[in-house]
Amino acid sequence: MTIKAYINEDQTATFVCPECQKPRVANVCKYVERKEHTPLRVRCKCGHQYQAYLEKRKKFRKQANLPGAYKFTTITPDKKPAEIAGKMSVIDISFTGIRVKLLKAPRFAIGDKLTVEFTLDDANKSVIRKEVIVQNIKDLCAGFEYIFNQSYDTLLGFYLLSKR
C-alpha cells in the first residue's frame, strides 16, 4: 500500500502508518525541490514498512466522479455573443479548483471564464455552482481554478473533509 503525505511549511511531512495509524513526522527538505515523485520507504515503530510519496500540491485534492456541466459566452465571427455549454464529470476537487473530464473536445481556451455546476455525492446531493478560469487543457481533461472572490464555501469544505 502506498500512502500520500503533504509537505508542511517547515519542510516536514507527517506519515500515518496504514497498519497501526500512528503518525510519524519527518524532515523531507532533501525531497522538496525534486520535480518527480520519489517513492519513499517508511518504517513505523510498530515494525510495519510501507511506501509513501510526497504530495507537492498546496491544497488537498479529493478523487471524485461527479456529474456536471459548464457554460460560457463567446463572440461569433459575425460579432454576436453565443452561449456554449457542455457536459463534464468532475474527477478531482479541491478548495481552489477542479479537474474535469469532458464528453467532447473543448471549445474554450486557457484563460477563459466559465460557469460550472456539479452535484456532490453527499447525502443532500448538493449542487455547487462556481465561476472558474481555465488553467490547463489536455485532450478531454481540463483544470479549472475557482475565481478567488468566492473560492471557499462551507459546503465544499465539509465535503472535502468527509471520509467518503
DSSP file (Angstrom, degrees, kcal/mol; ACC not computed):
  #  RESIDUE AA STRUCTURE BP1 BP2  ACC     N-H-->O    O-->H-N    N-H-->O    O-->H-N    TCO  KAPPA ALPHA  PHI   PSI    X-CA   Y-CA   Z-CA
    1    1 A M              0   0    0      0, 0.0    50,-1.1     0, 0.0     2,-0.5   0.000 360.0 360.0 360.0 132.5    0.0    0.0    0.0
    2    2 A T  E     -a   51   0A   0     48,-0.1     2,-0.3    50,-0.0    50,-0.2  -0.909 360.0-163.0-107.1 132.0    1.3    3.5   -0.9
    3    3 A I  E     -a   52   0A   0     48,-2.2    50,-1.9    -2,-0.5     2,-0.4  -0.710  13.1-128.7-110.4 165.3    0.3    6.5    1.1
    4    4 A K  E     -a   53   0A   0     -2,-0.3     2,-0.4    48,-0.2    50,-0.2  -0.923  19.6-169.7-114.0 136.5    0.4   10.2    0.3
    5    5 A A  E     -a   54   0A   0     48,-2.4    50,-3.3    -2,-0.4     2,-0.3  -0.982  16.1-134.2-127.1 140.8    2.0   12.7    2.7
    6    6 A Y  E     -a   55   0A   0     -2,-0.4     8,-0.6     8,-0.3     2,-0.5  -0.722  20.2-120.9 -95.2 142.1    1.7   16.5    2.4
    7    7 A I  B     -C   13   0B   0     48,-1.2     6,-0.2    -2,-0.3     2,-0.1  -0.690  27.8-145.1 -83.0 127.1    4.8   18.8    2.8
    8    8 A N    >   -     0   0    0      4,-3.4     3,-1.9    -2,-0.5     4,-0.1  -0.376  29.1-100.3 -85.0 168.1    4.3   21.3    5.6
    9    9 A E  T 3  S+     0   0    0      1,-0.3    -1,-0.1     2,-0.1    -2,-0.0   0.785 123.5  56.8 -60.1 -28.6    5.7   24.9    5.5
   10   10 A D  T 3  S-     0   0    0      2,-0.1    -1,-0.3     1,-0.0    19,-0.1   0.227 121.8-107.1 -88.9  15.8    8.6   23.8    7.7
   11   11 A Q  S <  S+     0   0    0     -3,-1.9    17,-2.4     1,-0.3    18,-0.5   0.845  81.8 121.2  60.9  39.4    9.6   21.1    5.2
   12   12 A T  E     - D   0  27B   0     15,-0.3    -4,-3.4    16,-0.2     2,-0.3  -0.828  45.9-154.8-117.7 164.5    8.4   18.2    7.2
   13   13 A A  E     -CD   7  26B   0     13,-2.2    13,-2.4    -2,-0.3     2,-0.6  -0.990  12.2-133.7-138.0 147.8    5.7   15.7    6.3
   14   14 A T  E     - D   0  25B   0     -8,-0.6     2,-0.5    -2,-0.3    -8,-0.3  -0.911  18.9-164.5-105.5 120.4    3.5   13.5    8.5
   15   15 A F  E     - D   0  24B   0      9,-3.3     9,-2.2    -2,-0.6     2,-0.6  -0.895   5.2-154.9-103.7 129.5    3.3    9.9    7.6
   16   16 A V  E     - D   0  23B   0     -2,-0.5     6,-0.1     7,-0.2    28,-0.0  -0.924  21.2-123.3-108.9 120.4    0.5    7.8    9.0
   17   17 A C     >  -     0   0    0      5,-2.3     4,-1.9    -2,-0.6     5,-0.0  -0.392  10.5-148.6 -62.4 126.2    1.2    4.1    9.3
   18   18 A P  T  4 S+     0   0    0      0, 0.0    -1,-0.2     0, 0.0   -16,-0.0   0.687  94.8  50.7 -70.2 -15.7   -1.6    2.2    7.4
   19   19 A E  T  4 S+     0   0    0      3,-0.1    -2,-0.0     1,-0.1    -3,-0.0   0.935 130.5   8.9 -85.2 -53.4   -1.2   -0.7    9.9
   20   20 A C  T  4 S-     0   0    0      2,-0.1    -1,-0.1    28,-0.0    -3,-0.0   0.479  90.0-127.8-111.5  -4.4   -1.4    1.0   13.3
   21   21 A Q     <  +     0   0    0     -4,-1.9    -5,-0.0     1,-0.2     0, 0.0   0.597  56.8 146.8  68.4  13.6   -2.5    4.5   12.3
   22   22 A K        -     0   0    0     -6,-0.1    -5,-2.3     1,-0.0    -1,-0.2  -0.656  44.3-129.1 -82.1 135.4    0.4    6.1   14.3
   23   23 A P  E     -D   16   0B   0      0, 0.0     2,-0.4     0, 0.0    -7,-0.2  -0.512  19.3-166.8 -83.3 152.3    1.8    9.3   12.8
   24   24 A R  E     -D   15   0B   0     -9,-2.2    -9,-3.3    -2,-0.2     2,-0.5  -0.977   8.7-151.4-137.9 124.2    5.5   10.0   12.2
   25   25 A V  E     +D   14   0B   0     -2,-0.4     2,-0.3   -11,-0.2   -11,-0.2  -0.827  21.7 177.1 -97.1 131.2    6.8   13.4   11.4
   26   26 A A  E     -D   13   0B   0    -13,-2.4   -13,-2.2    -2,-0.5     2,-0.4  -0.977  35.1-112.3-135.4 147.9   10.0   13.5    9.3
   27   27 A N  E     +D   12   0B   0     -2,-0.3   -15,-0.3   -15,-0.2     3,-0.1  -0.664  34.3 173.3 -75.3 125.3   12.2   16.2    7.7
   28   28 A V    >>  +     0   0    0    -17,-2.4     3,-2.1    -2,-0.4     4,-0.9   0.062  33.7 124.6-122.3  23.0   11.8   16.0    3.9
   29   29 A C  H >>  +     0   0    0    -18,-0.5     4,-0.6     1,-0.3     3,-0.5   0.807  69.9  60.5 -58.9 -31.3   13.7   19.0    2.8
   30   30 A K  H 34 S+     0   0    0      1,-0.2    -1,-0.3     2,-0.1     4,-0.1   0.659 109.3  43.7 -72.0 -12.6   16.0   17.0    0.5
   31   31 A Y  H X4 S+     0   0    0     -3,-2.1     3,-0.9     2,-0.1    -1,-0.2   0.579  91.2  85.1-102.0 -13.3   13.0   15.9   -1.5
   32   32 A V  H << S+     0   0    0     -4,-0.9    -2,-0.1    -3,-0.5    -3,-0.1   0.867  90.1  46.4 -61.7 -41.8   11.1   19.2   -1.8
   33   33 A E  T 3< S+     0   0    0     -4,-0.6    -1,-0.2     2,-0.0     2,-0.1   0.594  85.7 109.9 -81.2 -10.5   13.0   20.6   -4.8
   34   34 A R    <   -     0   0    0     -3,-0.9     4,-0.1     1,-0.1    -3,-0.0  -0.427  57.5-153.0 -68.1 137.6   12.7   17.4   -6.9
   35   35 A K  S    S+     0   0    0     -2,-0.1    -1,-0.1     2,-0.1     2,-0.1   0.888  74.3  64.8 -76.7 -40.6   10.4   17.6   -9.8
   36   36 A E  S    S-     0   0    0      1,-0.1     2,-0.5     0, 0.0    -2,-0.0  -0.412  95.2 -99.7 -85.4 159.4    9.5   13.9  -10.0
   37   37 A H        -     0   0    0     -2,-0.1    -1,-0.1    16,-0.1    -2,-0.1  -0.668  37.0-156.4 -76.1 124.7    7.6   11.9   -7.4
   38   38 A T        -     0   0    0     -2,-0.5    16,-0.4    16,-0.1     2,-0.2  -0.911  12.6-132.7-104.6 117.8   10.1   10.0   -5.3
   39   39 A P        -     0   0    0      0, 0.0     2,-0.4     0, 0.0    14,-0.2  -0.514  24.1-155.3 -69.2 135.5    8.8    6.9   -3.6
   40   40 A L  E     -B   52   0A   0     12,-3.6    12,-2.4    -2,-0.2     2,-0.6  -0.875  10.4-138.6-112.4 144.2    9.9    6.8    0.0
   41   41 A R  E     -B   51   0A   0     -2,-0.4     2,-0.4    10,-0.2    10,-0.2  -0.912  25.4-170.1-101.6 121.1   10.3    3.7    2.1
   42   42 A V  E     -B   50   0A   0      8,-3.2     8,-2.6    -2,-0.6     2,-0.5  -0.922  10.9-160.2-117.2 134.7    8.9    4.4    5.7
   43   43 A R  E     -B   49   0A   0     -2,-0.4     6,-0.2     6,-0.2     2,-0.1  -0.965  13.2-148.6-115.3 125.7    9.3    2.1    8.7
   44   44 A C    >   -     0   0    0      4,-3.0     3,-1.8    -2,-0.5   -20,-0.0  -0.465  26.9-113.1 -86.2 160.0    6.9    2.6   11.6
   45   45 A K  T 3  S+     0   0    0      1,-0.3    -1,-0.1    -2,-0.1   -21,-0.0   0.761 117.3  65.1 -62.6 -24.2    7.8    2.0   15.2
   46   46 A C  T 3  S-     0   0    0      2,-0.1    -1,-0.3   -24,-0.1     3,-0.1   0.583 121.0-109.0 -74.9  -7.8    5.3   -0.9   15.1
   47   47 A G  S <  S+     0   0    0     -3,-1.8     2,-0.2     1,-0.3    -2,-0.1   0.222  75.2 134.8 101.1 -14.1    7.6   -2.6   12.6
   48   48 A H        -     0   0    0     -5,-0.1    -4,-3.0     1,-0.0     2,-0.4  -0.494  39.9-156.6 -72.3 135.6    5.4   -2.2    9.5
   49   49 A Q  E     + B   0  43A   0     -6,-0.2     2,-0.3    -2,-0.2    -6,-0.2  -0.942  21.1 161.7-114.4 136.2    7.2   -0.9    6.4
   50   50 A Y  E     - B   0  42A   0     -8,-2.6    -8,-3.2    -2,-0.4     2,-0.3  -0.948  35.5-108.2-148.1 164.5    5.3    0.9    3.7
   51   51 A Q  E     +aB   2  41A   0    -50,-1.1   -48,-2.2    -2,-0.3     2,-0.3  -0.737  34.7 175.0 -97.4 148.0    5.8    3.1    0.7
   52   52 A A  E     -aB   3  40A   0    -12,-2.4   -12,-3.6    -2,-0.3     2,-0.3  -0.959  14.4-156.1-142.2 159.1    4.8    6.8    0.6
   53   53 A Y  E     -a    4   0A   0    -50,-1.9   -48,-2.4    -2,-0.3     2,-0.5  -0.976  24.5-113.4-135.6 156.5    5.2    9.7   -1.7
   54   54 A L  E     -a    5   0A   0    -16,-0.4     2,-0.6    -2,-0.3   -48,-0.2  -0.748  19.6-144.5 -92.8 126.8    5.2   13.4   -1.1
   55   55 A E  E     -a    6   0A   0    -50,-3.3   -48,-1.2    -2,-0.5   -51,-0.0  -0.805  12.5-171.5 -89.1 120.5    2.3   15.5   -2.5
   56   56 A K        +     0   0    0     -2,-0.6    -1,-0.1   -50,-0.1   -50,-0.1   0.483  47.9 111.9 -94.8  -3.1    3.6   18.8   -3.5
   57   57 A R        -     0   0    0      1,-0.1   -50,-0.2     2,-0.1    -2,-0.1  -0.372  68.5-134.5 -66.0 150.4    0.3   20.5   -4.2
   58   58 A K  S    S+     0   0    0      1,-0.1     2,-0.4   -52,-0.1    -1,-0.1   0.781  86.4  43.4 -77.7 -26.6   -0.6   23.2   -1.8
   59   59 A K  S    S-     0   0    0    -53,-0.0    -1,-0.1     1,-0.0    -2,-0.1  -0.930  90.8-103.8-124.8 145.5   -4.1   22.0   -1.3
   60   60 A F        -     0   0    0     -2,-0.4    35,-0.5     1,-0.0     2,-0.4  -0.346  32.8-153.4 -60.4 139.1   -5.6   18.6   -0.7
   61   61 A R  E     -E   94   0C   0     33,-0.1     2,-0.5    34,-0.1    33,-0.2  -0.968   1.4-152.6-119.2 136.4   -7.4   17.1   -3.7
   62   62 A K  E     -E   93   0C   0     31,-3.2    31,-2.1    -2,-0.4     2,-0.1  -0.922  18.9-123.9-110.2 129.1  -10.2   14.5   -3.4
   63   63 A Q  E     +E   92   0C   0     -2,-0.5     2,-0.3    29,-0.2    29,-0.3  -0.409  43.7 164.5 -66.4 145.8  -10.8   12.0   -6.2
   64   64 A A  E     -     0   0C   0     27,-2.5     2,-0.1    -2,-0.1    56,-0.0  -0.931  42.6-152.4-153.0 171.9  -14.4   12.1   -7.4
   65   65 A N  E     +     0   0C   0     -2,-0.3    26,-0.2     2,-0.0    -2,-0.0  -0.563  39.7 159.0-150.4  78.8  -16.8   11.2  -10.2
   66   66 A L  E     -E   90   0C   0     24,-1.9    24,-3.0    -2,-0.1    54,-0.1  -0.906  37.5-126.0-114.9 128.6  -19.4   13.9  -10.1
   67   67 A P  E     +E   89   0C   0      0, 0.0    52,-2.0     0, 0.0     2,-0.3  -0.411  45.7 140.8 -71.0 146.2  -21.8   14.8  -12.9
   68   68 A G  E     -EF  88 118C   0     20,-2.1    20,-2.4    50,-0.2     2,-0.3  -0.955  35.5-132.9-166.1-175.1  -21.8   18.4  -14.1
   69   69 A A  E     -EF  87 117C   0     48,-2.6    48,-2.5    -2,-0.3     2,-0.3  -0.966  10.0-153.6-148.8 160.2  -22.0   21.0  -16.8
   70   70 A Y  E     -EF  86 116C   0     16,-2.5    16,-2.1    -2,-0.3     2,-0.3  -0.934  10.0-177.9-133.1 159.0  -20.2   24.1  -17.9
   71   71 A K  E     +EF  85 115C   0     44,-1.9    44,-2.7    -2,-0.3     2,-0.3  -0.987   5.3 166.7-153.0 154.3  -21.2   27.2  -19.9
   72   72 A F  E     -E   84   0C   0     12,-2.2    12,-3.3    -2,-0.3     2,-0.5  -0.977  31.8-113.7-159.7 163.6  -19.6   30.3  -21.2
   73   73 A T  E     +E   83   0C   0     40,-0.3     2,-0.3    -2,-0.3    10,-0.2  -0.885  33.0 176.5-107.6 134.4  -20.2   33.1  -23.6
   74   74 A T  E     -E   82   0C   0      8,-3.0     8,-3.0    -2,-0.5     2,-0.5  -0.829  31.1-112.3-127.4 167.9  -18.1   33.6  -26.7
   75   75 A I  E     -E   81   0C   0     -2,-0.3     4,-0.0     6,-0.2    -2,-0.0  -0.908  30.5-138.4-104.9 126.3  -18.2   36.0  -29.6
   76   76 A T    >   -     0   0    0      4,-3.3     3,-2.2    -2,-0.5     4,-0.0  -0.276  31.6 -98.3 -76.0 166.4  -19.1   34.5  -33.0
   77   77 A P  T 3  S+     0   0    0      0, 0.0    -1,-0.1     0, 0.0    -2,-0.0   0.787 126.2  57.8 -57.1 -26.8  -17.2   35.5  -36.2
   78   78 A D  T 3  S-     0   0    0      2,-0.1    -2,-0.1     1,-0.0    -3,-0.0   0.142 123.1-106.8 -92.1  22.4  -20.1   37.9  -37.0
   79   79 A K  S <  S+     0   0    0     -3,-2.2    -4,-0.0     1,-0.2    -1,-0.0   0.684  77.4 131.1  68.0  23.4  -19.5   39.7  -33.7
   80   80 A K        -     0   0    0     -4,-0.0    -4,-3.3     1,-0.0    -1,-0.2  -0.850  60.7-113.0-106.0 143.5  -22.6   38.2  -31.9
   81   81 A P  E     -E   75   0C   0      0, 0.0     2,-0.4     0, 0.0    -6,-0.2  -0.504  34.9-174.4 -73.1 142.6  -22.5   36.7  -28.4
   82   82 A A  E     -E   74   0C   0     -8,-3.0    -8,-3.0    -2,-0.2     2,-0.5  -1.000  20.6-132.7-137.9 136.3  -23.2   33.0  -28.3
   83   83 A E  E     -E   73   0C   0     -2,-0.4     2,-0.4   -10,-0.2   -10,-0.2  -0.778  19.8-163.3 -91.2 129.0  -23.5   30.7  -25.2
   84   84 A I  E     +E   72   0C   0    -12,-3.3   -12,-2.2    -2,-0.5     2,-0.3  -0.919  11.9 177.7-110.4 134.9  -21.6   27.5  -25.4
   85   85 A A  E     +E   71   0C   0     -2,-0.4     2,-0.3   -14,-0.2   -14,-0.2  -0.949   4.0 167.4-135.6 156.0  -22.5   24.7  -23.0
   86   86 A G  E     -E   70   0C   0    -16,-2.1   -16,-2.5    -2,-0.3     2,-0.3  -0.986  31.8-106.5-161.0 165.3  -21.3   21.1  -22.4
   87   87 A K  E     +E   69   0C   0     -2,-0.3    16,-1.3   -18,-0.2    17,-0.4  -0.674  38.0 169.1 -97.6 153.6  -21.4   18.2  -20.0
   88   88 A M  E     -EG  68 102C   0    -20,-2.4   -20,-2.1    -2,-0.3     2,-0.4  -0.937  29.3-131.4-152.3 170.1  -18.5   17.1  -17.9
   89   89 A S  E     -EG  67 101C   0     12,-2.1    12,-2.6    -2,-0.3     2,-0.6  -0.995  23.4-131.3-130.3 126.5  -17.5   14.9  -15.0
   90   90 A V  E     +EG  66 100C   0    -24,-3.0   -24,-1.9    -2,-0.4    10,-0.3  -0.671  25.9 178.6 -77.1 120.3  -15.5   16.3  -12.0
   91   91 A I  E     +     0   0C   0      8,-2.6   -27,-2.5    -2,-0.6     2,-0.3   0.680  67.0   8.9-101.8 -20.9  -12.7   13.8  -11.5
   92   92 A D  E     -EG  63  99C   0      7,-1.5     7,-2.5   -29,-0.3     2,-0.3  -0.975  65.7-164.9-154.5 156.3  -11.0   15.6   -8.6
   93   93 A I  E     +EG  62  98C   0    -31,-2.1   -31,-3.2    -2,-0.3     2,-0.2  -0.984   9.4 169.4-142.5 143.6  -11.8   18.5   -6.4
   94   94 A S  E     -E   61   0C   0      3,-2.6   -33,-0.1    -2,-0.3    66,-0.0  -0.800  51.7 -90.1-140.4-176.5  -10.0   20.8   -4.0
   95   95 A F  S    S+     0   0    0    -35,-0.5     3,-0.1    -2,-0.2   -34,-0.1   0.729 125.4  36.9 -69.4 -22.0  -10.6   24.1   -2.1
   96   96 A T  S    S-     0   0    0      1,-0.2    50,-2.4    56,-0.0     2,-0.3   0.559 124.7 -29.9-110.9 -10.3   -9.2   26.0   -5.0
   97   97 A G  E     - H   0 145C   0     48,-0.3    -3,-2.6    35,-0.1     2,-0.3  -0.991  51.7-107.1 179.1-173.9  -10.4   24.2   -8.1
   98   98 A I  E     -GH  93 144C   0     46,-2.2    46,-3.0    -2,-0.3     2,-0.4  -0.953  12.1-140.5-137.8 155.4  -11.5   21.1  -10.0
   99   99 A R  E     -GH  92 143C   0     -7,-2.5    -8,-2.6    -2,-0.3    -7,-1.5  -0.977  31.3-170.4-113.0 133.7  -10.2   18.8  -12.7
  100  100 A V  E     -GH  90 142C   0     42,-2.9    42,-2.1    -2,-0.4     2,-0.5  -0.865  24.0-140.8-126.5 156.6  -12.8   17.6  -15.2
  101  101 A K  E     -GH  89 141C   0    -12,-2.6   -12,-2.1    -2,-0.3    40,-0.2  -0.981  26.8-147.5-113.0 127.9  -13.2   15.1  -18.0
  102  102 A L  E     -G   88   0C   0     38,-3.8   -14,-0.2    -2,-0.5     3,-0.1  -0.588  14.3-141.2 -95.2 155.6  -15.2   16.5  -20.9
  103  103 A L  S    S+     0   0    0    -16,-1.3     2,-0.3    -2,-0.2    -1,-0.1   0.783  88.4  24.3 -82.7 -29.5  -17.5   14.5  -23.2
  104  104 A K  S    S-     0   0    0    -17,-0.4    -1,-0.1    36,-0.1     3,-0.1  -0.873 103.7 -74.6-130.7 162.8  -16.4   16.4  -26.3
  105  105 A A        -     0   0    0     -2,-0.3    35,-0.1     1,-0.1    -2,-0.1  -0.332  63.5-103.8 -55.2 135.4  -13.4   18.4  -27.3
  106  106 A P        -     0   0    0      0, 0.0    -1,-0.1     0, 0.0    33,-0.0  -0.316  23.2-162.4 -68.4 145.7  -13.5   21.7  -25.5
  107  107 A R  S    S+     0   0    0     -3,-0.1     2,-0.2     2,-0.1    -2,-0.1   0.224  71.0  81.4-105.9   9.7  -14.5   24.9  -27.3
  108  108 A F        -     0   0    0      4,-0.1     2,-0.3   -34,-0.0     6,-0.0  -0.649  68.1-142.9-108.4 169.8  -12.9   27.0  -24.6
  109  109 A A    >   -     0   0    0     -2,-0.2     3,-2.2     1,-0.0    25,-0.3  -0.828  35.6 -72.8-129.2 165.7   -9.3   28.0  -24.2
  110  110 A I  T 3  S+     0   0    0     -2,-0.3    25,-0.2     1,-0.3     3,-0.1  -0.379 120.8  28.3 -57.5 132.7   -6.8   28.6  -21.3
  111  111 A G  T 3  S+     0   0    0     23,-2.5    -1,-0.3     1,-0.4    24,-0.1   0.201  88.8 131.1  97.1 -14.5   -7.7   31.8  -19.6
  112  112 A D    <   -     0   0    0     -3,-2.2    22,-2.4    21,-0.1     2,-0.5  -0.399  55.6-128.3 -70.4 149.1  -11.5   31.7  -20.5
  113  113 A K  E     + I   0 133C   0     20,-0.2   -40,-0.3   -40,-0.2     2,-0.3  -0.859  33.7 175.0 -98.8 132.4  -14.0   32.3  -17.7
  114  114 A L  E     - I   0 132C   0     18,-2.3    18,-2.8    -2,-0.5     2,-0.5  -0.856  30.6-128.6-129.2 163.2  -16.7   29.6  -17.4
  115  115 A T  E     -FI  71 131C   0    -44,-2.7   -44,-1.9    -2,-0.3     2,-0.4  -0.982  29.8-169.0-110.0 127.4  -19.6   28.8  -15.1
  116  116 A V  E     -FI  70 130C   0     14,-3.0    14,-2.3    -2,-0.5     2,-0.4  -0.887   9.4-173.9-116.3 149.7  -19.6   25.3  -13.8
  117  117 A E  E     +FI  69 129C   0    -48,-2.5   -48,-2.6    -2,-0.4     2,-0.3  -0.987  12.7 162.7-141.0 130.2  -22.3   23.4  -11.9
  118  118 A F  E     -FI  68 128C   0     10,-2.3    10,-3.2    -2,-0.4     2,-0.5  -0.973  32.6-121.4-146.9 160.6  -21.9   19.9  -10.5
  119  119 A T  E     - I   0 127C   0    -52,-2.0     8,-0.2    -2,-0.3     7,-0.1  -0.898  23.2-137.0-110.0 124.7  -23.7   17.7   -8.0
  120  120 A L        -     0   0    0      6,-3.2   -56,-0.0    -2,-0.5    36,-0.0  -0.372  15.4-127.9 -72.5 155.9  -21.9   16.3   -4.9
  121  121 A D        +     0   0    0      4,-0.1    -1,-0.1    -2,-0.1     2,-0.1  -0.096  69.1 123.6 -95.4  35.6  -22.4   12.7   -3.9
  122  122 A D  S >  S-     0   0    0      4,-0.1     3,-1.3     1,-0.1    37,-0.0  -0.273  83.5 -89.2 -84.0 178.3  -23.2   13.8   -0.3
  123  123 A A  T 3  S+     0   0    0      1,-0.3    -1,-0.1     2,-0.1    -2,-0.0   0.826 128.2  44.3 -59.7 -33.3  -26.5   12.9    1.5
  124  124 A N  T 3  S-     0   0    0      2,-0.0    -1,-0.3     3,-0.0     3,-0.1   0.469 102.8-127.4 -91.2  -2.4  -28.2   16.0    0.2
  125  125 A K    <   -     0   0    0     -3,-1.3    -4,-0.1     1,-0.1    -2,-0.1   0.943  38.9-156.0  52.1  49.1  -27.0   15.7   -3.4
  126  126 A S        -     0   0    0     -7,-0.1    -6,-3.2     1,-0.1     2,-0.5  -0.246   6.8-134.8 -61.9 139.7  -25.8   19.3   -3.0
  127  127 A V  E     -I  119   0C   0     -8,-0.2     2,-0.5    -3,-0.1    -8,-0.2  -0.852  15.8-160.7 -99.7 128.1  -25.4   21.4   -6.1
  128  128 A I  E     -I  118   0C   0    -10,-3.2   -10,-2.3    -2,-0.5     2,-0.4  -0.922   7.0-174.4-108.8 130.8  -22.2   23.5   -6.4
  129  129 A R  E     +I  117   0C   0     -2,-0.5     2,-0.3   -12,-0.2   -12,-0.2  -0.991  14.0 166.4-127.3 123.6  -22.1   26.4   -8.9
  130  130 A K  E     -I  116   0C   0    -14,-2.3   -14,-3.0    -2,-0.4     2,-0.5  -0.966  37.0-128.2-138.0 150.2  -18.8   28.3   -9.4
  131  131 A E  E     +I  115   0C   0     -2,-0.3    16,-2.4   -16,-0.2     2,-0.3  -0.857  42.4 179.8 -91.2 133.1  -17.2   30.8  -11.7
  132  132 A V  E     -IJ 114 146C   0    -18,-2.8   -18,-2.3    -2,-0.5     2,-0.4  -0.870  28.9-135.0-134.3 164.3  -13.9   29.4  -12.8
  133  133 A I  E     -IJ 113 145C   0     12,-2.4    12,-2.6    -2,-0.3     2,-0.4  -0.982  32.1-116.7-118.3 134.3  -10.9   30.2  -15.0
  134  134 A V  E     + J   0 144C   0    -22,-2.4   -23,-2.5    -2,-0.4    10,-0.2  -0.577  35.3 174.2 -72.1 121.8   -9.5   27.5  -17.3
  135  135 A Q  E     -     0   0C   0      8,-3.2     2,-0.3    -2,-0.4     9,-0.2   0.785  61.2  -3.5 -98.8 -36.1   -5.9   26.8  -16.2
  136  136 A N  E     - J   0 143C   0      7,-1.3     7,-2.4   -27,-0.1     2,-0.4  -0.993  52.2-160.2-157.3 156.6   -5.0   23.8  -18.4
  137  137 A I  E     + J   0 142C   0     -2,-0.3     2,-0.3     5,-0.2     5,-0.2  -0.995  11.4 171.3-140.6 131.6   -6.4   21.6  -21.1
  138  138 A K  E >   - J   0 141C   0      3,-3.0     3,-2.5    -2,-0.4     2,-0.2  -0.884  65.8 -56.0-143.6 111.2   -5.1   18.2  -22.2
  139  139 A D  T 3  S-     0   0    0     -2,-0.3    -1,-0.1     1,-0.3     0, 0.0  -0.401 122.8 -15.9  56.5-119.8   -7.2   16.1  -24.6
  140  140 A L  T 3  S+     0   0    0     -2,-0.2   -38,-3.8   -35,-0.1     2,-0.3   0.277 122.8  87.9 -98.1  11.1  -10.6   15.7  -22.9
  141  141 A C  E <   +HJ 101 138C   0     -3,-2.5    -3,-3.0   -40,-0.2     2,-0.3  -0.850  52.1 178.2-109.5 147.3   -9.4   16.8  -19.4
  142  142 A A  E     -HJ 100 137C   0    -42,-2.1   -42,-2.9    -2,-0.3     2,-0.5  -0.993  22.2-137.9-145.6 150.1   -9.2   20.3  -18.1
  143  143 A G  E     -HJ  99 136C   0     -7,-2.4    -8,-3.2    -2,-0.3    -7,-1.3  -0.943  20.5-169.1-110.5 128.6   -8.2   22.1  -14.9
  144  144 A F  E     -HJ  98 134C   0    -46,-3.0   -46,-2.2    -2,-0.5     2,-0.5  -0.944   8.6-153.2-118.6 137.0  -10.4   24.9  -13.6
  145  145 A E  E     -HJ  97 133C   0    -12,-2.6   -12,-2.4    -2,-0.4   -48,-0.3  -0.925  25.2-117.3-108.1 133.0   -9.5   27.3  -10.8
  146  146 A Y  E     - J   0 132C   0    -50,-2.4     2,-0.4    -2,-0.5   -14,-0.2  -0.364  35.5-103.8 -62.6 144.8  -12.3   29.0   -8.8
  147  147 A I    >   -     0   0    0    -16,-2.4     3,-1.9     1,-0.1   -16,-0.2  -0.617  36.1-125.5 -70.7 128.8  -12.4   32.7   -9.1
  148  148 A F  G >  S+     0   0    0     -2,-0.4     3,-1.8     1,-0.3     4,-0.3   0.732  98.6  71.9 -55.6 -34.9  -10.9   33.9   -5.8
  149  149 A N  G 3  S+     0   0    0      1,-0.3    -1,-0.3     2,-0.1    -2,-0.0   0.633 118.3  20.8 -63.3  -9.1  -13.6   36.2   -4.6
  150  150 A Q  G <  S+     0   0    0     -3,-1.9    -1,-0.3   -19,-0.1    -2,-0.2  -0.014  86.0 123.2-143.9  34.7  -15.8   33.1   -3.9
  151  151 A S    <   +     0   0    0     -3,-1.8     2,-0.5    -5,-0.1    -2,-0.1   0.841  64.3  56.7 -73.3 -34.0  -13.3   30.3   -3.6
  152  152 A Y        +     0   0    0     -4,-0.3     2,-0.3   -56,-0.0    -1,-0.1  -0.847  57.8 164.9-104.8 130.6  -14.2   29.0   -0.2
  153  153 A D     >  -     0   0    0     -2,-0.5     4,-2.2     1,-0.1     5,-0.1  -0.993  40.4-125.9-138.0 151.2  -17.6   27.8    0.9
  154  154 A T  H  > S+     0   0    0     -2,-0.3     4,-2.7     1,-0.2     5,-0.2   0.875 107.2  54.9 -62.2 -42.1  -18.6   25.8    3.9
  155  155 A L  H  > S+     0   0    0      1,-0.2     4,-2.1     2,-0.2    -1,-0.2   0.931 110.8  45.1 -59.2 -47.5  -20.5   23.1    1.9
  156  156 A L  H  > S+     0   0    0      2,-0.2     4,-2.6     1,-0.2    -1,-0.2   0.885 111.3  54.6 -64.4 -38.7  -17.5   22.4   -0.2
  157  157 A G  H  X S+     0   0    0     -4,-2.2     4,-1.8     2,-0.2    -2,-0.2   0.930 108.8  47.0 -60.2 -47.4  -15.2   22.4    2.9
  158  158 A F  H  X S+     0   0    0     -4,-2.7     4,-0.8     1,-0.2    -1,-0.2   0.901 112.5  51.1 -60.8 -41.3  -17.4   19.8    4.6
  159  159 A Y  H >< S+     0   0    0     -4,-2.1     3,-0.9    -5,-0.2    -2,-0.2   0.937 110.3  47.8 -62.5 -47.1  -17.4   17.7    1.5
  160  160 A L  H 3< S+     0   0    0     -4,-2.6    -1,-0.2     1,-0.2    -2,-0.2   0.828 113.4  47.8 -66.0 -31.1  -13.7   17.7    1.1
  161  161 A L  H 3< S+     0   0    0     -4,-1.8    -1,-0.2    -5,-0.2    -2,-0.2   0.543  89.5 103.9 -88.3  -6.5  -13.0   16.9    4.7
  162  162 A S  S << S-     0   0    0     -3,-0.9    -3,-0.0    -4,-0.8    -4,-0.0  -0.390  79.1-122.1 -74.1 157.2  -15.5   14.0    4.8
  163  163 A K              0   0    0      1,-0.2    -1,-0.1    -2,-0.1    -4,-0.0   0.666 360.0 360.0 -73.6 -18.5  -14.1   10.4    4.7
  164  164 A R              0   0    0     -5,-0.1    -1,-0.2     0, 0.0    -4,-0.0   0.497 360.0 360.0 -48.6 360.0  -16.0    9.4    1.5
